[in-house]
């Protein structure tokens, strides 16, 4: 079997010149790649005690749900504003040009629950920081963040200092 990094397709100059886009669709489209991604992420957090897995749409769902399933834990959806049907809590965060808001059902996390946050990527850390704030606003305790890829050159790790970050693949550049 190939190394996990070999399943990730790199597309130069997308979406603009100078950017090396790391495409996870090539991981998802290969049964061995997908299995390796989930197993690697699961192994990284095998010693982390958590009660709940939370992930942001849409790629956080892709990786978070199988991790929840493998560990027989519930999965909590974090979605874009206006997509959840019940009462929600929300968190605004900065984008490159503007802001965005994510939401979670108000009853999704119980005070004191230990939460593992899952996503496909951490870049600047803005979305991850917003997810942490959402969980904590409900009294949850974030015990770790696990991602398939970390773009270390964008310093997302700095934005979530104090929270364990587990990345299956780390790219040094942007």
Phi and psi in degrees as a GROMACS rama.xvg file:
@    title "Ramachandran Plot"
@    xaxis  label "Phi"
@    yaxis  label "Psi"
@TYPE xy
-74.2306  162.621  UNK-2
-71.1298  152.019  UNK-3
-54.6651  -41.1069  UNK-4
-59.26  -28.9535  UNK-5
-71.8603  -16.6327  UNK-6
-85.1485  -17.1725  UNK-7
-84.0129  126.352  UNK-8
-90.2282  132.839  UNK-9
-106.057  127.033  UNK-10
-116.117  109.477  UNK-11
-70.454  147.903  UNK-12
60.8327  35.2318  UNK-13
-129.327  131.494  UNK-14
-84.9862  -0.969946  UNK-15
-147.489  162.863  UNK-16
-55.6704  137.984  UNK-17
93.4362  -12.9512  UNK-18
-92.5115  133.56  UNK-19
-103.13  98.8509  UNK-20
-77.5092  125.502  UNK-21
-97.0692  107.607  UNK-22
-94.5335  118.969  UNK-23
-87.6325  -8.61142  UNK-24
-60.8123  -30.322  UNK-25
-69.1813  -26.8612  UNK-26
-72.0158  -47.085  UNK-27
-66.335  -31.7657  UNK-28
-81.3245  -2.23085  UNK-29
-118.364  120.298  UNK-30
-57.5426  -41.1353  UNK-31
-67.6703  -39.9379  UNK-32
-64.2634  -44.6796  UNK-33
-64.3127  -44.7688  UNK-34
-61.5865  -43.5853  UNK-35
-64.5166  -40.4533  UNK-36
-61.026  -49.9777  UNK-37
-64.8764  -45.9316  UNK-38
-63.3358  -39.6804  UNK-39
-64.4151  -46.9649  UNK-40
-63.1274  -40.7808  UNK-41
-64.0903  -43.6934  UNK-42
-61.2229  -36.6883  UNK-43
-63.7171  -28.8615  UNK-44
-111.168  15.9461  UNK-45
-62.839  -25.2737  UNK-46
-97.1826  -0.353577  UNK-47
-87.1327  124.436  UNK-48
-84.1698  114.701  UNK-49
-136.831  152.488  UNK-50
-101.525  -28.6868  UNK-51
-141.449  146.417  UNK-52
-110.495  134.498  UNK-53
-126.958  141.544  UNK-54
-149.27  148.467  UNK-55
-90.5438  147.958  UNK-56
-65.9731  151.21  UNK-57
-102.675  -27.2129  UNK-58
-74.8155  -23.929  UNK-59
-64.2476  -30.6666  UNK-60
-66.407  -41.5016  UNK-61
-60.4423  -42.3238  UNK-62
-93.864  -30.1934  UNK-63
-72.7624  -40.8458  UNK-64
-62.0277  -46.7364  UNK-65
-64.3561  -31.9022  UNK-66
-67.2395  -40.4997  UNK-67
-62.0551  -45.8375  UNK-68
-59.285  -48.8266  UNK-69
-60.4138  -28.5001  UNK-70
-105.093  7.89299  UNK-71
50.3672  50.9444  UNK-72
-122.424  156.034  UNK-73
-73.1278  156.217  UNK-74
-116.576  131.249  UNK-75
-108.6  129.482  UNK-76
-84.0355  133.316  UNK-77
-116.344  120.477  UNK-78
-126.527  168.044  UNK-79
-65.1553  153.211  UNK-80
-53.286  134.372  UNK-81
86.9886  5.87029  UNK-82
-101.337  -11.8829  UNK-83
-102.818  139.509  UNK-84
-82.4226  -20.0851  UNK-85
-103.255  -175.787  UNK-86
-62.878  135.73  UNK-87
-125.864  164.097  UNK-88
-112.072  151.042  UNK-89
-133.748  159.887  UNK-90
-143.934  123.815  UNK-91
-89.7932  148.248  UNK-92
-147.311  161.403  UNK-93
-83.7599  138.778  UNK-94
-108.174  176.576  UNK-95
-58.5183  -41.0573  UNK-96
-130.397  80.664  UNK-97
118.919  -153.888  UNK-98
-136.611  165.704  UNK-99
-140.997  164.65  UNK-100
-131.93  134.628  UNK-101
-115.723  156.436  UNK-102
-137.424  160.787  UNK-103
-144.758  146.863  UNK-104
-58.593  139.242  UNK-105
-61.8976  -27.1159  UNK-106
-99.5266  13.5414  UNK-107
-74.6363  -32.6063  UNK-108
-122.948  133.275  UNK-109
-97.1405  146.223  UNK-110
-52.7467  132.99  UNK-111
90.0149  -11.5419  UNK-112
-67.3257  140.501  UNK-113
-91.9473  121.692  UNK-114
-115.526  131.82  UNK-115
-102.336  122.542  UNK-116
-94.6326  134.405  UNK-117
-126.038  137.386  UNK-118
-151.48  171.927  UNK-119
-80.8701  -28.1843  UNK-120
-153.025  144.101  UNK-121
-122.569  125.972  UNK-122
-117.205  -90.9837  UNK-123
-80.6998  -17.9551  UNK-124
91.7075  -1.27789  UNK-125
-62.3805  -47.1313  UNK-126
-65.914  -42.4445  UNK-127
-62.8485  -44.031  UNK-128
-60.7673  -40.9364  UNK-129
-64.8126  -39.505  UNK-130
-63.4467  -42.2703  UNK-131
-59.8233  -46.1503  UNK-132
-62.2408  -39.125  UNK-133
-60.8233  -50.2139  UNK-134
-59.1185  -46.2819  UNK-135
-68.4152  -28.3914  UNK-136
-64.7324  -22.0763  UNK-137
-98.6943  4.49348  UNK-138
90.3532  7.26259  UNK-139
-75.4684  158.035  UNK-140
-114.823  114.551  UNK-141
-78.6585  115.397  UNK-142
-100.519  -5.80001  UNK-143
172.918  160.46  UNK-144
-127.641  126.862  UNK-145
-122.238  131.592  UNK-146
-131.363  155.321  UNK-147
-70.5025  -44.2044  UNK-148
-133.172  143.708  UNK-149
-121.117  127.039  UNK-150
-95.2256  88.1541  UNK-151
-60.0602  -31.0487  UNK-152
-66.4525  -12.8799  UNK-153
-98.7428  1.44268  UNK-154
62.0969  30.1618  UNK-155
-61.7696  -32.7635  UNK-156
-57.6551  -36.8574  UNK-157
-63.1673  -34.8539  UNK-158
-71.2513  -22.1791  UNK-159
-117.254  31.6844  UNK-160
-52.1884  140.56  UNK-161
96.1837  -8.87346  UNK-162
-116.909  129.409  UNK-163
-61.9532  131.186  UNK-164
-117.177  124.818  UNK-165
-114.651  117.259  UNK-166
-121.085  127.977  UNK-167
-69.2587  -35.4037  UNK-168
-133.212  134.605  UNK-169
-119.954  125.301  UNK-170
-105.977  128.686  UNK-171
-73.1364  -33.2163  UNK-172
-80.7834  -167.155  UNK-173
